[in-house]
Amino acid sequence: MPRTTSRYGRVVTVTTATVSAPAAVWLVHPALSIIIAGLLIALGIVIMASALFGSERLSERAFRLLRWIANRPEPPSASPG
């Protein structure tokens, strides 16, 4: 199976995985699916809030996590001197 290398392909893959997890659990138990979907939404809100409104250290780590999820490289660090 070939790996998806385009940016939009990764977005589609992550979106599909995010939507299909609660949908698959819905078949087993509907209430459990609602709980899992709520946890995924809460996790996304916490990451975004940490990136935008957290301390400098938390914000930097949240943006690193978002870059890691999007499979983007780290920006070049500012070297002294």
N, C-alpha and C positions, 0 to 999 in steps of 0.2 A: 504494500500500500504506500503510495507516494506521500511524502510530507507536504503540508501546505506551507508555502513560503510567502505568499502575499499577505499584506496587512489585513485586507478584508477577509481573507480566508481564515485567519486566526480569530477575527471578531465573530465570524459566523460559527466557528467551532466552539468558542467560549459561550456564546449565546445559546447554541444548541444544547450544550452540556448543562448550562444553568437552567434551561427550561425543561429539559427532559428528566432531570432528577426528580423534581416534585411530580411530574406527570407519571413517571414510572411508579413512584411510591403511591400515587393516587389509586392505582389498581389494587394495591395491597390494603391500604387503609386511608380513607380520605382525610381524616383529622391529622394524621401524621404528615401528610403532604402539605397541609396548611402550615403546620409548625415548621417544616423544613424550608418552605418558601419564605416564611416570615424571618427565619434565621438568616437566610441568604440576603434578604433585603436589609436587615439590620446590620449585617457585616459590611455590606457596601456603603451604608450610611456612615458607619463608624470610621471606615477607611477614608472616605471623602472628608468627613469632619476633621479627622486628625490631620489630613494633608492641608486643609485650608485654615483651620482655627487652632491647631495644636501648638505646643512649644516648638522652638526651632528644631530640636532633636527629633521629636515625634513627627513633625512635618516632613523632615528630610527622609525619615524611614518610610513614611507612608508613600511619598513620591517614588522612592526606590522600589517599593512593593508594586506600585502601579506600573513602573517601567518594566519590572520583571514579568508581570502578568502580560504586558503588551509585547514582550520579547524585544525591547529596545535596548541599545547599549547605554552604559553609564556615560554621562557627559565628562569631558576631560576635567581633571581636577586642577585647581589653581595652584601652581607650584611657586613657592616663595623664591624671590630673587631673580 
